[in-house]
Each structure stands twice: as C-alpha cells, then as structure tokens.
C-alpha cells in the first residue's frame, strides 16, 4: 500500500496554495522570453515591384496630383478579417512616391469610427478653421465571396496487430477569395463604366500525420507526429488589392499598366525559389553575393570593407553601413545584417523567366560567390564591381545608382518658357537616400539656395520620394518661385551621402533664399561642389527654362456704333 500513501501525500500537497516566491528566478526571465525571436520584415507581395513600376509610368505621363478617397471595403462573408481599406491606401501611396499622382483624402464620417483626429476635424470645420478639398475619384468594392474548401482530398489508412497499431492520414483543401473594386467620379457619385476589377485568388491548407501505438509488456506506448501548412488570407487579400489598384488607376490614367504586370517578380513562385536558393548557400556566400550587388549599385567600393578578420558573423563597419543604406532605400526594415529579405532584394533583378516557365539565376550561383557566365539569350550578368563611366557627368558622378530627376511640374506638359511673374513648380527625386541642396539662378545672375531653408531645415531626403520645389501641397511652402526677368533661369540640385554644408565655401553656407555673393551661375556652384567634395563625392543635375516678357492684355473692343435711322 506504499503507492496509496504516496498518492495521499501528493494530493495533500496540491491542496495547499503554491508559493510564488519559489518561481521568482523562473519568472524574471519573462520579459526576455516575451520578445520575438525573428526580426520584423516589410510586407512585400507579388505586386510590390509592379507598384513601383506604376509610379514610374505615372511619372513619365506627368499627371497632375489627383485627390482620391475610398469607401469601406467590407467582407460580407465575415471570413476574412483584414483591413482592406488600409491596404488600398498603402497601394495608392506606393504608386505615388515618385510621381505624386494621387493623394488620399482621409476623412471618416462613421460615428462608430470617430477618433481624436476626426473629432478635431469636425470641430475645426464647424469653426471655419479648416478646409477639405473635394476628391476627384473614389474607390468602392467588397470582398465578394469566400468559397471555402471548394476542393478537398483526404486519405487515411491504418494497420492493426496484436501488439501494435499504426495509421497515416493526409488532407488538402483549397479556398477561393474574390475581390471586386470600382472607380467612381466623386462629383457625381457615379461609377465610371469600364473602370472595374474583379479578381480571385486561391489559398490552400494541408497536413499529414503518423500515429503509432503498441504495447511493451503490460505498458502501452503511443506516438503522434504531423506537419501542416495554411496559406494566410492577409497576404492573399493584399495581392488582390494591389492588382485591382494597378488596374483601376492604370485604366483611368491611360498608361500602359500591363507592362507592370508582366515582371518576373510577379511569378507566384518567385520568393519561394529565391528561398530555396538561399537555403542552398552558406552565410559566407550570402554575404559575398550581397556585397557584389552593393558594389555594382555603388553603395560600397570594391575595397571599402576589406577588413582583416571580417566574417559573416562580424562584418566590417563599412559593409554594415552600406547595407543599412541599401535596406532603407528599398523600404525594408533596417537591420544591417544579411537575412533572406535582404538577399532577395539584392538579387531579385538577376533572375529571369525562361522559355519553359521556370525561374533561372543570371550570372550567379547559390553555393559560390564567383561570377557565372550568363547564357547567350540573357542580358549581362551582375558585375563583380562598378566600372566608372568614361566621361563623368557635368554635375558630379558619385555612383551609378544615385541619380537626381528634376522635372517641371506645371500643369501644361513640356513647358520650357514662362512669362514674367508666372509661378514655376519643380520636383526633385533622388534614387538613394541623400543630403540634398538646391540652388536657383535667374537671368540677372542672382543665385540663391532654395533647399534646405527655414521651412525645411533638414536636407535629408528619402529614396524615390519626390521633393516639391516649392511644396505646392503645403499651406506654408516657405517660398514661391516666380519667373523674374526675361532670359534663362535654372535650378540645380546636388546630392551627397553626408551633410556637405560644412565642407562648402563660406558663401554657400549662408542663409537660404538670399543672394549668394560671388556666384552668378549654377556652373560656379557646381565647381565649388567639385572642389569641396571631388567629382566622385556627389551627384548633381540641373534644369533650365526661358523667361519671356508678359504679353499685353488685349484691349477691350470698342462699342459698336448705333445704327442710323433711314
């Protein structure tokens, strides 16, 4: 009866409350244990590159900024609990970073969704202290249907004996999610015929498992192992939303949006294939492949991170700094380390879709960092290092991947001449995060610095983010830019990796929007940058236009003489 006594003692101990002090050493690990063990990553779908492609198409079309809003995008099936409207806003924002094609009007009238921003908006509107601009377009739609387990397949089998039992089971299911969206004219609250999108996507889940049970003597033993997968609905809906946004906005803007839907990166197996290649390599190979990509893009010099003892586990400071800048320019979560997301973003443009529909590497291998000869039908492979251009541009030559795009943004396209007193609007976009300075030279030889200024004191700008000169969307732009005297005017912008102001001549360090003594042309400013930073230390670009005299207003027509009586 010893086991009875042990059981009674055990039950008696369980009747007493536990002493939490005995768990103090265990509990103190809770703050650390509650932290995630995987770094966060940016949400990237199959159409992320297509959104960037649309941004460039809209930029080339030079469309004026259009205000857009949307209705709620409900899910009538109540099976996909995702923030679809927020995904629409994100897609519109990503296709407008460079082009400024669309701006979203964020105003909610649903009483159940009121918050501090909406309450303050209502108060300010009622007191005439705020004005809302009417959107030109609005998006509407809904998750039209979710057909669960449209097809399914199950398989179960088992074997039983006197002292052993075993079983195997496997199942697979497929679910279809449909999204319908439309584009409407806000002024008339009518849906525009033909501007609609109806797409569906398939998500699946499956699993398999083994069961084993038996007896050893008078004891029973049981084992159960299995594995399952479930494709999330969040990523599926984001894919449908981005596809619908590209189709609707592309049709409305009348740009060849279909060019952005045929990229290799849109292939559904693109990231899975990159992951397989990533798993085949070692950390050392991953780092060397990413390093080659950084060198070819100009983020890193061929010998910048040649530090003795540098390993993938402890890369050089120069490599980490260059990698962090690349991650920031690509819209990734900056970590300074080579993970799969960084590997994928660095090598995604060196993958092609072959004639048989499979993905193939271009100029690189998974198990070696050495360059690989490309096939005859493939473009040039990834270079081992950036080869400088033979003739550097007139306004600096810092890196092949850093460029400055300057454009005139006035409503009429291809403007090259303005009348005296007419306002001029420009935009500047850098391809890499940089410190940006812009200068204006008028026909009289007066040079002033436009950026940075009192309204925009920081010269740091993000990659692929258009900077408006002046900011016509801001109620306090800091300055306006009028065509002054007849002749040639221009604006030049200069971008560098660091704040270049302290290294410039004293005259160029003066206050903004004031004439700079000793400088009468943009070419002289460029020479000062070249002398201070070196021709490889910065990138620049300039744009010019003509100023013509204002045309005289037509004189009013003389009144007609009264008709004479016969």
C-alpha positions as CSV (number, residue, x, y, z in Angstrom):
1,X,0.0,0.0,0.0
2,X,3.0,2.3,-0.3
3,X,1.7,3.8,-3.5
4,X,-1.6,4.7,-1.8
5,X,0.4,6.6,0.9
6,X,2.4,8.4,-1.8
7,X,-0.8,9.4,-3.6
8,X,-2.4,10.8,-0.5
9,X,0.7,12.8,0.3
10,X,0.8,14.2,-3.2
11,X,-2.9,15.2,-3.1
12,X,-2.4,16.8,0.2
13,X,0.4,18.9,-1.2
14,X,-1.7,20.0,-4.1
15,X,-4.4,21.2,-1.7
16,X,-2.1,23.9,-0.4
17,X,-1.5,27.1,-2.4
18,X,1.7,27.3,-4.2
19,X,4.4,29.6,-3.0
20,X,5.1,32.1,-5.8
21,X,8.4,33.1,-4.3
22,X,9.9,29.8,-5.4
23,X,9.2,30.8,-9.0
24,X,10.9,34.2,-8.8
25,X,14.0,33.0,-10.7
26,X,11.9,31.5,-13.3
27,X,9.5,34.5,-13.6
28,X,12.4,37.0,-14.0
29,X,13.1,35.5,-17.5
30,X,9.6,36.5,-18.7
31,X,10.5,40.0,-20.1
32,X,13.2,38.4,-22.3
33,X,11.1,35.4,-23.2
34,X,8.2,37.6,-24.4
35,X,10.3,39.2,-27.1
36,X,10.0,38.0,-30.7
37,X,12.9,35.8,-31.8
38,X,12.6,36.7,-35.5
39,X,13.3,40.2,-36.9
40,X,10.2,42.0,-38.3
41,X,10.1,42.3,-42.1
42,X,8.3,44.6,-44.5
43,X,5.1,43.3,-46.1
44,X,6.1,42.5,-49.7
45,X,3.7,40.9,-52.2
46,X,3.9,39.6,-55.7
47,X,2.9,43.1,-57.0
48,X,5.3,45.3,-54.9
49,X,7.6,45.8,-57.9
50,X,4.5,46.4,-60.1
51,X,3.5,49.3,-57.8
52,X,7.0,50.9,-58.2
53,X,6.7,50.3,-62.0
54,X,3.3,52.1,-62.0
55,X,4.9,55.0,-60.1
56,X,7.4,55.5,-62.9
57,X,4.8,55.2,-65.6
58,X,2.7,57.9,-63.9
59,X,5.8,60.0,-63.5
60,X,6.5,59.7,-67.2
61,X,2.9,60.6,-68.0
62,X,3.4,63.8,-65.9
63,X,-0.1,63.7,-64.5
64,X,-1.2,66.4,-62.1
65,X,-1.8,65.4,-58.5
66,X,-5.3,63.9,-58.2
67,X,-7.2,63.6,-54.9
68,X,-8.8,60.2,-54.2
69,X,-10.6,58.6,-51.4
70,X,-12.4,55.3,-50.8
71,X,-15.4,53.7,-49.1
72,X,-15.1,50.9,-46.7
73,X,-14.2,47.6,-48.3
74,X,-16.4,45.2,-46.4
75,X,-16.3,41.4,-46.2
76,X,-19.8,40.1,-46.4
77,X,-18.7,36.5,-45.7
78,X,-17.2,37.5,-42.3
79,X,-14.4,35.0,-43.0
80,X,-11.6,37.4,-43.9
81,X,-11.0,39.8,-41.0
82,X,-8.4,42.1,-42.7
83,X,-8.1,45.9,-43.0
84,X,-8.7,46.0,-46.7
85,X,-9.2,49.8,-46.9
86,X,-5.8,50.4,-45.3
87,X,-4.3,48.1,-47.9
88,X,-5.9,50.3,-50.6
89,X,-4.3,53.4,-49.0
90,X,-0.9,51.8,-48.9
91,X,-1.1,50.7,-52.5
92,X,-2.1,54.2,-53.7
93,X,0.8,55.7,-51.6
94,X,3.4,53.3,-53.0
95,X,2.4,54.2,-56.6
96,X,2.7,57.9,-55.9
97,X,6.0,58.2,-54.1
98,X,7.8,59.4,-57.1
99,X,5.0,60.7,-59.3
100,X,2.8,62.4,-56.7
101,X,0.0,61.2,-59.0
102,X,-2.5,60.6,-56.2
103,X,-3.2,61.9,-52.7
104,X,-5.6,60.2,-50.4
105,X,-8.2,62.3,-48.6
106,X,-8.6,60.8,-45.1
107,X,-12.0,61.7,-43.7
108,X,-14.3,59.4,-41.9
109,X,-18.0,60.2,-41.1
110,X,-18.9,56.9,-39.5
111,X,-19.9,57.8,-35.9
112,X,-18.7,54.4,-34.7
113,X,-15.2,55.0,-36.1
114,X,-14.6,58.5,-34.7
115,X,-11.3,59.2,-33.1
116,X,-9.3,62.2,-31.9
117,X,-8.3,63.2,-35.5
118,X,-11.9,63.0,-36.8
119,X,-13.3,64.8,-33.7
120,X,-10.8,67.7,-34.1
121,X,-11.6,67.8,-37.8
122,X,-15.3,68.2,-37.1
123,X,-14.6,71.0,-34.6
124,X,-12.3,72.9,-36.9
125,X,-14.6,72.5,-39.9
126,X,-17.5,73.9,-37.9
127,X,-15.4,76.9,-36.8
128,X,-14.1,77.6,-40.4
129,X,-10.6,76.9,-39.3
130,X,-10.1,74.0,-41.7
131,X,-11.0,73.3,-45.3
132,X,-11.3,69.9,-47.0
133,X,-10.6,69.6,-50.7
134,X,-13.1,67.6,-52.7
135,X,-11.7,64.4,-54.1
136,X,-11.9,63.8,-57.8
137,X,-12.1,60.0,-57.6
138,X,-13.2,57.4,-55.1
139,X,-12.8,53.6,-54.8
140,X,-15.5,51.2,-53.7
141,X,-15.8,47.5,-53.6
142,X,-16.0,44.5,-51.3
143,X,-14.7,41.0,-50.7
144,X,-17.4,39.5,-52.9
145,X,-17.1,35.9,-51.8
146,X,-15.1,33.3,-49.9
147,X,-15.7,29.8,-51.1
148,X,-14.2,27.6,-48.5
149,X,-12.9,24.0,-49.3
150,X,-14.0,24.2,-52.9
151,X,-12.0,21.1,-53.5
152,X,-10.6,18.8,-50.8
153,X,-8.8,15.5,-50.7
154,X,-8.3,13.1,-47.8
155,X,-6.5,9.9,-47.3
156,X,-6.5,7.7,-44.2
157,X,-5.0,4.3,-43.7
158,X,-4.1,2.1,-40.8
159,X,-2.7,-1.3,-39.7
160,X,-3.6,-3.1,-36.6
161,X,-2.0,-6.2,-35.0
162,X,-2.0,-8.0,-31.6
163,X,0.6,-5.6,-30.0
164,X,0.9,-2.7,-32.5
165,X,-1.3,-0.2,-34.3
166,X,-0.2,2.3,-36.9
167,X,-2.0,4.9,-39.1
168,X,-1.3,7.6,-41.7
169,X,-3.6,10.4,-42.7
170,X,-3.2,13.3,-45.3
171,X,-5.6,16.1,-46.3
172,X,-5.6,19.0,-48.7
173,X,-8.1,21.8,-49.2
174,X,-8.4,24.9,-51.5
175,X,-10.4,28.1,-50.8
176,X,-11.2,30.9,-53.3
177,X,-11.3,34.6,-52.3
178,X,-12.9,37.1,-54.7
179,X,-12.5,40.9,-54.6
180,X,-14.4,43.4,-56.7
181,X,-13.5,47.0,-56.9
182,X,-14.7,50.0,-58.9
183,X,-13.6,53.6,-59.6
184,X,-16.1,56.4,-59.4
185,X,-16.4,60.1,-60.1
186,X,-16.8,61.8,-56.7
187,X,-18.5,65.0,-58.0
188,X,-21.4,63.0,-59.4
189,X,-21.1,59.9,-57.2
190,X,-21.3,57.7,-60.3
191,X,-19.2,54.7,-61.1
192,X,-17.2,55.1,-64.3
193,X,-18.1,52.4,-66.8
194,X,-15.3,50.1,-67.6
195,X,-13.2,51.0,-64.6
196,X,-13.8,47.9,-62.6
197,X,-11.7,45.0,-61.4
198,X,-12.9,41.5,-60.4
199,X,-10.2,39.0,-59.5
200,X,-9.9,36.0,-57.3
201,X,-7.1,34.1,-55.7
202,X,-6.7,30.6,-54.3
203,X,-5.3,29.8,-50.8
204,X,-4.8,26.3,-49.5
205,X,-4.0,24.3,-46.5
206,X,-2.9,20.8,-45.9
207,X,-1.4,18.4,-43.5
208,X,-0.2,14.9,-42.9
209,X,0.4,12.8,-39.8
210,X,1.6,9.4,-38.5
211,X,0.2,7.6,-35.5
212,X,1.9,4.6,-33.8
213,X,0.7,2.8,-30.8
214,X,1.8,-0.5,-29.2
215,X,2.3,-2.5,-26.0
216,X,5.5,-3.4,-24.3
217,X,4.7,-5.9,-21.7
218,X,1.8,-4.6,-19.7
219,X,2.5,-0.9,-20.7
220,X,1.1,1.0,-23.7
221,X,3.2,3.4,-25.9
222,X,1.8,6.0,-28.3
223,X,3.4,8.4,-30.8
224,X,1.9,11.0,-33.0
225,X,3.8,13.2,-35.5
226,X,2.5,15.6,-38.1
227,X,3.0,18.7,-40.2
228,X,0.6,21.2,-41.5
229,X,0.6,24.4,-43.6
230,X,-2.0,27.2,-44.0
231,X,-1.7,30.0,-46.5
232,X,-2.9,33.2,-44.9
233,X,-5.8,35.3,-46.1
234,X,-4.0,38.6,-45.3
235,X,-1.3,38.2,-48.0
236,X,-3.9,36.9,-50.4
237,X,-6.2,40.0,-50.0
238,X,-3.2,42.3,-50.2
239,X,-2.3,40.7,-53.6
240,X,-5.9,41.2,-54.9
241,X,-6.0,44.8,-53.6
242,X,-2.7,45.8,-55.2
243,X,-3.7,44.1,-58.5
244,X,-7.0,45.9,-58.5
245,X,-5.4,49.3,-57.7
246,X,-2.9,48.9,-60.5
247,X,-5.7,48.0,-63.0
248,X,-8.1,50.8,-61.9
249,X,-5.6,53.6,-61.7
250,X,-3.8,52.5,-64.8
251,X,-7.0,52.5,-66.9
252,X,-8.0,55.9,-65.5
253,X,-4.6,57.4,-66.2
254,X,-4.5,55.8,-69.6
255,X,-0.9,54.4,-69.1
256,X,0.3,51.0,-70.3
257,X,-0.2,49.4,-66.9
258,X,0.0,45.9,-68.3
259,X,3.7,46.4,-68.7
260,X,4.0,46.4,-64.9
261,X,2.1,43.1,-64.6
262,X,4.5,41.0,-66.6
263,X,7.6,41.3,-64.4
264,X,9.4,38.2,-63.4
265,X,8.9,39.2,-59.7
266,X,5.2,38.7,-60.2
267,X,5.6,35.0,-60.6
268,X,3.9,33.2,-57.7
269,X,7.0,31.0,-57.1
270,X,9.5,33.9,-57.2
271,X,10.1,34.2,-53.5
272,X,9.8,30.5,-52.9
273,X,12.5,29.9,-55.5
274,X,14.7,32.6,-54.0
275,X,14.3,30.9,-50.6
276,X,15.4,27.6,-52.0
277,X,18.5,29.2,-53.5
278,X,19.1,31.0,-50.2
279,X,18.9,27.7,-48.2
280,X,21.4,26.1,-50.6
281,X,24.1,28.6,-49.8
282,X,26.2,29.4,-46.6
283,X,26.2,32.7,-44.7
284,X,29.6,33.5,-46.3
285,X,28.2,33.0,-49.8
286,X,25.1,35.1,-48.9
287,X,27.3,38.0,-47.7
288,X,29.6,37.9,-50.7
289,X,26.7,37.8,-53.2
290,X,25.0,40.8,-51.4
291,X,28.4,42.5,-51.3
292,X,28.8,42.2,-55.1
293,X,25.3,43.6,-55.5
294,X,26.1,46.6,-53.3
295,X,29.4,47.2,-55.2
296,X,27.5,47.1,-58.5
297,X,24.9,49.6,-57.3
298,X,27.6,52.0,-55.9
299,X,26.8,51.6,-52.2
300,X,30.2,50.1,-51.5
301,X,33.6,50.5,-53.0
302,X,35.4,47.4,-54.2
303,X,37.9,47.6,-51.3
304,X,35.9,49.6,-48.8
305,X,35.2,46.6,-46.5
306,X,38.5,44.8,-46.9
307,X,39.0,44.5,-43.1
308,X,41.2,41.6,-41.9
309,X,39.2,39.1,-39.9
310,X,35.8,40.2,-41.3
311,X,33.4,37.3,-41.3
312,X,29.6,36.9,-42.0
313,X,29.1,36.8,-38.2
314,X,31.1,40.0,-37.7
315,X,31.1,42.0,-41.0
316,X,33.0,45.2,-41.4
317,X,31.5,48.6,-40.3
318,X,31.7,49.8,-43.9
319,X,29.7,46.8,-45.1
320,X,27.1,47.2,-42.4
321,X,26.7,50.9,-43.2
322,X,26.3,50.3,-46.9
323,X,23.8,47.5,-46.3
324,X,21.8,49.7,-43.9
325,X,21.6,52.4,-46.6
326,X,20.5,49.9,-49.2
327,X,17.8,48.5,-46.9
328,X,16.5,52.0,-46.2
329,X,16.3,52.8,-49.9
330,X,14.5,49.6,-50.6
331,X,11.8,50.3,-48.0
332,X,13.0,47.4,-45.8
333,X,13.3,47.2,-42.0
334,X,16.9,48.3,-41.5
335,X,19.0,45.7,-39.7
336,X,22.5,45.9,-41.2
337,X,22.6,42.1,-41.5
338,X,22.2,39.8,-44.4
339,X,19.0,37.9,-44.0
340,X,16.7,36.3,-46.6
341,X,14.7,39.5,-47.2
342,X,18.0,41.4,-47.9
343,X,19.3,38.6,-50.1
344,X,16.0,38.6,-52.1
345,X,16.0,42.4,-52.6
346,X,19.7,42.4,-53.7
347,X,19.4,39.6,-56.2
348,X,15.8,39.8,-57.4
349,X,16.8,41.7,-60.6
350,X,19.3,39.0,-61.6
351,X,16.6,36.4,-62.1
352,X,14.8,35.6,-65.4
353,X,11.8,33.6,-66.5
354,X,13.0,31.0,-69.0
355,X,11.1,29.8,-72.1
356,X,9.7,26.8,-70.2
357,X,8.2,29.0,-67.4
358,X,10.8,28.3,-64.7
359,X,13.0,30.9,-62.9
360,X,16.7,30.9,-63.5
361,X,19.7,32.8,-62.0
362,X,21.5,35.3,-64.1
363,X,25.3,35.5,-63.5
364,X,25.5,34.0,-60.0
365,X,25.3,30.6,-58.2
366,X,23.9,29.6,-54.8
367,X,27.0,27.8,-53.5
368,X,29.7,30.1,-54.7
369,X,30.2,33.9,-54.8
370,X,32.2,33.8,-58.0
371,X,30.5,35.3,-61.1
372,X,29.0,32.8,-63.5
373,X,28.9,33.3,-67.3
374,X,25.4,34.2,-68.5
375,X,23.6,32.2,-71.2
376,X,23.5,33.5,-74.7
377,X,20.0,34.7,-74.5
378,X,20.5,36.5,-71.2
379,X,21.5,40.1,-70.6
380,X,24.8,41.0,-69.0
381,X,25.4,39.3,-65.6
382,X,25.8,41.1,-62.4
383,X,29.2,42.8,-62.5
384,X,31.8,42.0,-59.9
385,X,32.3,45.7,-59.3
386,X,31.0,49.0,-60.6
387,X,33.1,50.3,-63.5
388,X,33.1,54.2,-63.5
389,X,31.8,55.9,-66.6
390,X,34.4,57.1,-69.1
391,X,33.2,60.7,-69.1
392,X,31.7,61.8,-65.8
393,X,28.6,64.0,-66.0
394,X,29.0,67.7,-65.7
395,X,27.3,67.7,-62.3
396,X,29.3,65.1,-60.4
397,X,29.5,61.3,-60.6
398,X,29.1,59.7,-57.2
399,X,27.5,56.4,-58.0
400,X,25.7,54.6,-60.9
401,X,22.6,54.1,-58.8
402,X,22.3,57.6,-57.4
403,X,20.6,60.0,-59.8
404,X,18.6,63.2,-59.4
405,X,15.5,63.5,-61.5
406,X,14.4,67.2,-62.0
407,X,11.2,67.9,-63.7
408,X,8.9,71.0,-64.3
409,X,5.6,70.2,-62.7
410,X,3.4,72.9,-64.1
411,X,0.0,71.6,-65.4
412,X,0.9,72.1,-69.1
413,X,3.3,69.5,-70.2
414,X,6.7,70.2,-71.8
415,X,6.9,73.7,-70.5
416,X,10.2,75.4,-71.4
417,X,9.1,79.0,-71.3
418,X,7.3,81.1,-68.7
419,X,6.1,84.7,-68.7
420,X,7.4,87.2,-66.3
421,X,5.6,86.8,-63.0
422,X,4.3,83.3,-63.7
423,X,4.9,80.7,-61.0
424,X,7.2,77.8,-61.7
425,X,6.8,74.4,-59.9
426,X,9.5,71.7,-59.9
427,X,10.2,68.4,-58.3
428,X,13.4,66.6,-57.4
429,X,13.8,62.9,-56.8
430,X,16.9,61.0,-55.7
431,X,17.4,57.3,-56.3
432,X,19.2,56.9,-53.0
433,X,18.7,58.5,-49.5
434,X,20.9,61.6,-49.7
435,X,21.6,65.0,-48.4
436,X,20.1,67.3,-51.0
437,X,20.8,71.0,-51.7
438,X,19.1,73.0,-54.5
439,X,20.0,76.4,-55.9
440,X,18.2,78.9,-58.3
441,X,19.9,81.2,-60.8
442,X,17.8,83.9,-62.5
443,X,18.5,85.8,-65.7
444,X,20.2,88.7,-63.9
445,X,22.9,86.4,-62.4
446,X,21.5,86.2,-58.9
447,X,22.0,82.8,-57.2
448,X,20.1,81.7,-54.1
449,X,19.8,78.5,-52.1
450,X,16.3,77.0,-52.1
451,X,16.8,73.9,-50.1
452,X,17.4,73.5,-47.1
453,X,15.5,76.5,-45.8
454,X,13.7,77.7,-42.7
455,X,10.6,75.7,-43.6
456,X,12.6,72.6,-44.5
457,X,15.7,72.8,-42.3
458,X,16.9,69.2,-42.9
459,X,18.5,68.4,-46.2
460,X,18.0,64.6,-45.8
461,X,15.5,63.1,-48.3
462,X,14.4,59.5,-48.8
463,X,15.0,57.5,-51.9
464,X,12.3,57.7,-54.6
465,X,10.4,60.3,-52.7
466,X,9.6,63.4,-54.8
467,X,10.5,66.7,-53.2
468,X,8.3,69.5,-54.4
469,X,10.0,72.9,-55.2
470,X,8.2,74.8,-53.7
471,X,5.8,72.5,-51.9
472,X,2.5,73.4,-53.6
473,X,0.6,71.0,-51.4
474,X,1.6,72.8,-48.2
475,X,-0.2,75.8,-46.8
476,X,3.2,77.3,-45.8
477,X,5.7,76.3,-48.5
478,X,8.4,78.7,-47.3
479,X,8.8,80.4,-50.6
480,X,7.3,80.8,-54.1
481,X,9.2,80.7,-57.3
482,X,8.2,83.3,-59.9
483,X,9.8,83.9,-63.3
484,X,11.7,87.1,-62.7
485,X,13.5,88.8,-65.7
486,X,13.5,87.8,-69.3
487,X,16.3,85.4,-70.1
488,X,17.4,81.9,-68.9
489,X,16.7,80.7,-65.4
490,X,17.5,77.3,-63.9
491,X,17.7,75.2,-60.8
492,X,20.5,72.8,-59.9
493,X,20.3,70.2,-57.1
494,X,23.3,68.4,-55.5
495,X,23.1,65.1,-53.5
496,X,25.8,63.5,-51.3
497,X,26.0,60.7,-48.8
498,X,26.6,63.1,-45.9
499,X,25.8,66.7,-44.9
500,X,28.1,68.5,-47.3
501,X,27.3,72.0,-46.0
502,X,30.4,72.3,-43.6
503,X,32.8,71.5,-46.4
504,X,31.5,74.1,-48.9
505,X,32.9,77.6,-49.2
506,X,31.7,80.1,-46.6
507,X,29.5,82.0,-49.1
508,X,27.5,78.8,-49.8
509,X,26.9,78.2,-46.1
510,X,25.0,81.5,-45.7
511,X,21.2,81.8,-45.1
512,X,18.8,80.4,-47.6
513,X,16.7,82.5,-50.1
514,X,19.3,85.2,-50.0
515,X,21.6,86.2,-52.9
516,X,25.0,84.5,-52.7
517,X,27.9,86.8,-53.1
518,X,30.5,85.8,-55.7
519,X,28.3,83.3,-57.5
520,X,26.4,84.3,-60.7
521,X,25.7,81.0,-62.3
522,X,24.9,77.4,-61.4
523,X,28.1,76.3,-63.1
524,X,30.1,78.2,-60.5
525,X,28.1,76.4,-57.7
526,X,28.9,73.1,-59.3
527,X,32.6,74.0,-59.5
528,X,32.5,74.7,-55.7
529,X,30.9,71.3,-55.0
530,X,33.5,69.6,-57.2
531,X,36.4,71.4,-55.4
532,X,35.0,70.6,-51.9
533,X,33.7,67.0,-52.4
534,X,35.5,65.8,-55.5
535,X,33.8,64.8,-58.7
536,X,33.0,61.3,-57.2
537,X,31.7,62.7,-53.9
538,X,28.4,64.0,-55.1
539,X,25.7,63.8,-57.8
540,X,24.0,66.8,-59.4
541,X,21.5,67.7,-62.1
542,X,20.2,71.0,-63.5
543,X,17.1,72.1,-65.4
544,X,16.7,75.4,-67.3
545,X,13.8,77.3,-68.8
546,X,13.2,80.6,-70.7
547,X,11.5,83.6,-69.3
548,X,9.7,85.8,-71.8
549,X,8.1,89.2,-71.3
550,X,4.5,89.2,-70.2
551,X,2.1,89.5,-73.1
552,X,0.0,92.7,-73.1
553,X,-3.6,92.1,-72.2
554,X,-5.9,92.6,-75.2
555,X,-7.6,96.0,-75.3
556,X,-11.3,95.9,-74.8
557,X,-13.3,96.1,-78.1
558,X,-14.8,99.5,-78.8
559,X,-18.6,99.6,-78.5
560,X,-20.5,99.2,-81.8
561,X,-21.8,102.4,-83.2
562,X,-25.6,102.7,-83.1
563,X,-27.4,102.0,-86.3
564,X,-28.6,105.1,-88.1
565,X,-32.2,105.5,-88.9
566,X,-33.1,105.7,-92.5
